[in-house]
Amino acid sequence: MKDNFTSTEIRAGILVLTSFLVLVVFVAAIRGFRPRDKTAKTYYANFTNIAGLNHGADVRFGGVLVGEVTAIEGDPDDRSQLRVTAQIAGDTPVNEASIATIEQITLTAEMHLEISTGTQEAALLPSGATLTSRTGGGGFMDIPNIEGITTRIETLLDKVILLVGPNQGEAAAGDGKVVDLTQVTAALEKTLGKSADMMGSVNSVIVENRQSIDDVVAKLANLEKLASELLSQVNAVVSENRQPLRDTIANLQSLTAETSSAVEELTASLSATLYHLENTGSDASDLLENERPVIEEILRNLQETTRNLRVLSQTLAYQPDALIRGARPQGRKSEETR
């Protein structure tokens, strides 16, 4: 028997089929069905705690959705870890510096696998590679102990209430000392403000004079280098001429000893002459009395010269390089260093 359908029935049938197809596509989209990507790559990441990550969760590269988690299972090589299998788009530049973590975008969002972008210089990882992973990323699951924090906050509030509350009246009635938290806070803010201004001024001065400071530092470094080179040259000259210096010092010591002896003999002769003159006639005595200050000054100068010659001789004997460096003698050198 031949069925005859009216145009209304045909349109109704087409509408039912279209609605069924839309329903199928909608259900497939909800269940995460996507067309197979032939260029997709597979990567693995190992964790000791997946922190609520589920099969089919999103995989993001630098926050951009690039794939999904296709499997979560125990690591066959290390039973203390869980291996997460991720399938991502083939054009995603996952490299050796990329790190896999488990993150959460918002407090109500599901956990996802986050892959960092790594560095530009790092080589790309091939499909099937195992990513460097870090358990405990920056997701909302890494929230501290809320109960412990609440307890500490309540304890702190109790202390504040005791500080600014009714007990202030009791403190005032007792010793008359009342802690004004408002004043303390204002003083603290004022101090912090001054500190910030001072730091800002110092920073401005440093920024404005940065070039001058750099020039001074460079000049100091150059001066230190030149001083080191000069000291090295002086040491080299002293080392090369040590024996001639010793011979010169020996001759100078001999000359100093002879000069000192002569000066001492001259001083003794002058003293004897003065003694004889004092015992001679009155004219000589008067002349001697008039010139006594000058003669005594000459004797003191001769004695001082003798002492200076002795000190010079001892200094050169203890520290020969004092002729070049002009340093003070710091004590007699040991026989090994002379």
HUJO-V166021 format. One record per backbone hydrogen bond with DSSP energy under -0.5 kcal/mol. CO is the residue of the C=O (numbers start at 1). NH is the residue of the N-H. E is the energy in kcal/mol with one decimal. If there is no record, write none. Layout:
# HUJO-V166021
co: {CO/CO}
nh: {NH/NH}
e: {E/E}
This chain:
# HUJO-V166021
co: {3/6/7/8/9/10/11/12/13/14/15/16/17/18/19/20/21/22/23/24/25/26/27/28/29/36/37/41/42/43/44/45/47/50/54/57/58/59/59/60/60/61/64/66/67/68/68/69/71/73/78/78/81/82/82/83/83/84/84/85/85/86/86/87/88/89/91/92/94/95/98/99/100/101/101/102/102/103/112/112/113/114/115/123/126/129/129/132/139/141/144/145/146/147/148/149/150/151/152/153/154/155/156/157/158/159/160/161/165/166/166/167/168/169/170/171/171/171/176/178/179/180/181/182/183/184/185/186/187/188/189/190/191/192/193/194/195/196/197/198/199/200/201/202/203/204/205/207/209/210/211/212/213/214/215/216/217/218/219/220/221/222/223/224/225/226/227/228/229/230/231/232/233/234/235/236/237/239/241/242/243/244/245/246/247/248/249/250/251/252/253/254/255/256/257/258/259/260/261/262/263/264/265/266/267/268/269/270/271/272/273/274/275/277/281/282/283/284/285/286/287/288/291/292/293/294/295/296/297/298/299/300/301/302/303/304/305/306/307/308/309/310/311/312/313/314/315/319/320/321/321/322/334/334}
nh: {5/10/11/12/13/14/15/16/17/18/19/20/21/22/23/24/25/26/27/28/29/30/31/33/32/38/40/88/128/86/131/84/82/53/57/69/113/66/67/62/115/64/61/89/59/70/87/56/85/83/75/81/75/47/84/73/85/45/86/70/71/43/88/68/41/92/93/94/125/98/132/116/134/103/114/137/139/112/103/114/60/101/62/96/129/44/131/100/142/143/146/149/150/151/152/153/154/155/156/157/158/159/160/161/162/163/164/165/168/169/170/171/172/173/174/175/176/177/178/180/181/184/185/186/187/188/189/190/191/192/193/194/195/196/197/198/199/200/201/202/203/204/205/206/207/208/209/210/213/214/215/216/217/218/219/220/221/222/223/224/225/226/227/228/229/230/231/232/233/234/235/236/237/238/239/240/241/242/245/246/247/248/249/250/251/252/253/254/255/256/257/258/259/260/261/262/263/264/265/266/267/268/269/270/271/272/273/274/275/276/277/278/279/280/285/286/287/288/289/290/291/292/295/296/297/298/299/300/301/302/303/304/305/306/307/308/309/310/311/312/313/314/315/316/317/318/319/322/323/324/325/326/337/338}
e: {-0.6/-2.1/-2.3/-2.0/-2.2/-2.3/-2.1/-1.9/-2.4/-2.4/-2.2/-2.2/-2.3/-2.4/-2.3/-2.4/-2.6/-2.4/-2.5/-2.4/-2.3/-2.2/-2.2/-3.1/-1.1/-0.7/-1.4/-2.5/-4.3/-3.0/-3.5/-3.2/-3.7/-1.2/-1.8/-2.7/-2.4/-2.9/-1.4/-0.6/-3.0/-1.3/-2.9/-2.1/-2.3/-0.6/-2.6/-2.2/-2.9/-3.8/-0.5/-1.8/-2.1/-2.6/-0.5/-2.3/-0.5/-1.8/-0.5/-2.1/-1.3/-2.7/-0.5/-2.0/-2.5/-1.5/-0.5/-2.1/-2.6/-1.7/-0.8/-2.3/-2.2/-0.6/-3.3/-0.7/-0.6/-2.4/-2.4/-0.6/-2.8/-2.8/-1.9/-2.2/-1.4/-2.1/-0.5/-3.0/-1.3/-0.9/-0.8/-2.2/-2.8/-2.2/-2.2/-2.5/-2.6/-2.3/-2.3/-2.7/-2.3/-1.9/-2.1/-2.7/-2.3/-1.5/-2.6/-2.1/-1.9/-1.5/-0.9/-2.3/-2.4/-2.1/-1.4/-1.3/-1.3/-0.7/-0.6/-0.7/-0.9/-2.2/-2.7/-2.6/-2.9/-2.4/-2.7/-2.6/-2.6/-2.8/-2.5/-2.4/-2.6/-2.6/-2.5/-2.9/-2.8/-2.4/-2.6/-2.8/-2.6/-2.4/-2.7/-2.5/-2.6/-3.0/-2.2/-1.0/-2.7/-2.5/-2.3/-2.6/-2.6/-2.4/-2.6/-2.7/-2.5/-2.4/-2.9/-2.7/-2.0/-2.5/-2.7/-2.3/-2.4/-2.7/-2.6/-2.3/-2.3/-2.6/-2.5/-2.3/-2.6/-2.8/-2.6/-2.6/-2.0/-0.9/-2.3/-2.4/-2.5/-2.7/-2.9/-2.6/-2.5/-2.7/-2.8/-2.3/-2.7/-2.7/-2.7/-2.5/-2.8/-3.0/-2.4/-2.6/-3.0/-2.6/-2.6/-2.8/-2.7/-2.6/-2.7/-2.7/-2.4/-2.7/-2.8/-2.6/-1.9/-2.6/-2.6/-1.8/-1.1/-1.0/-2.0/-2.7/-2.6/-2.8/-2.4/-2.2/-1.9/-0.5/-2.3/-2.9/-2.1/-2.1/-2.2/-2.5/-2.4/-2.2/-2.3/-2.8/-2.5/-2.0/-2.2/-2.5/-2.3/-1.9/-2.5/-2.7/-2.1/-2.5/-2.9/-2.4/-1.7/-2.3/-3.1/-1.8/-1.5/-1.0/-2.8/-1.4/-0.6/-1.0}
